[in-house]
Amino acid sequence: MRVQDTILVPQIPYFHTNSTSPRQLAKSMISLRSYIQRLYLVRCWQEYKLLFFLAIIFIGAVLYGHKSSCEVTPALVMGMYAGREQRSADDFLVITADNELLDLHHTLDEPRRMMIYSTLSAFYQAVPYQGAPAGEDPKAPAIRELVRKHPYMRLLSSHAMNAKEDYGQYLPWLLQYIRHSVKRDIQHLGIYQLHVHYDKQNLPVADYRKILYELESPHTK
């Protein structure tokens, strides 16, 4: 027996167009039907209809993401995984609670960590906008581009930007939110800008940190 005879290669059933035998045609039909019944989406439809609809929605979202270059689908959109340009230095926002680095390291803390640092980053980027009479919210250009590509987002875009007077309420809210996240009474909150450079092993090395904001709990006054 030759080695290649022992390798089984699955093939999609096909019709024998050069055969007029009803028996051969019936056999091909049965084989094709059996193949279709083994398909993933067909089995989902037969056994788990909810999973079938979720799979269809996922496939549709991925195809739409590719067509519109909208990098919001969970996978398979190339721009979400493109490598970023290597930088020699960087700046990070750091939060301390009662002179200790804010510790939200657990996986279950990820939603709270994202809420804290994503809003803080947006607040810090909007600092020039707050003091400029004719300034523009830094999110405005990105939102306009999003609405241009996806017109159905127009109704939501009006709620995506804050008025200038709203920014004054952010830091007190952040203090209360962090106190709730760590489940303890924080008396002092510090927000710093940490500047780092990268060494030959591409590891960050802290150079200095600059105080941006300091907040005291209302209970300490």
Long-range contacts (C-beta under 8 A, 24 or more apart in sequence): 68-149, 68-150, 69-149, 70-149, 70-150, 86-202, 87-198, 88-197, 88-198, 89-195, 89-196, 89-197, 89-198, 89-207, 90-195, 90-196, 90-197, 90-198, 90-204, 91-193, 91-194, 91-195, 91-196, 92-193, 92-194, 92-196, 93-117, 93-120, 93-121, 93-124, 93-191, 93-192, 93-193, 93-194, 93-212, 94-191, 94-192, 94-193, 94-194, 94-209, 95-120, 95-178, 95-189, 95-190, 95-191, 95-192, 96-189, 96-190, 96-191, 96-192, 97-178, 97-182, 97-186, 97-188, 97-189, 98-186, 98-187, 98-188, 99-188, 99-190, 102-178, 102-182, 103-182, 104-181, 104-182, 109-181, 112-177, 112-181, 115-177, 116-174, 116-177, 116-178, 116-181, 119-170, 119-174, 120-174, 120-191, 123-167, 123-170, 123-171, 124-212, 126-162, 126-167, 129-164, 130-164, 130-167, 135-164, 137-161, 137-162, 171-213, 171-215, 172-215, 174-215, 175-215, 175-217, 179-217, 185-217, 185-219, 186-217, 187-216, 187-217, 187-219, 187-220, 188-214, 188-215, 188-216, 188-217, 188-220, 189-213, 189-214, 189-215, 189-216, 189-217, 190-214, 190-215, 191-215
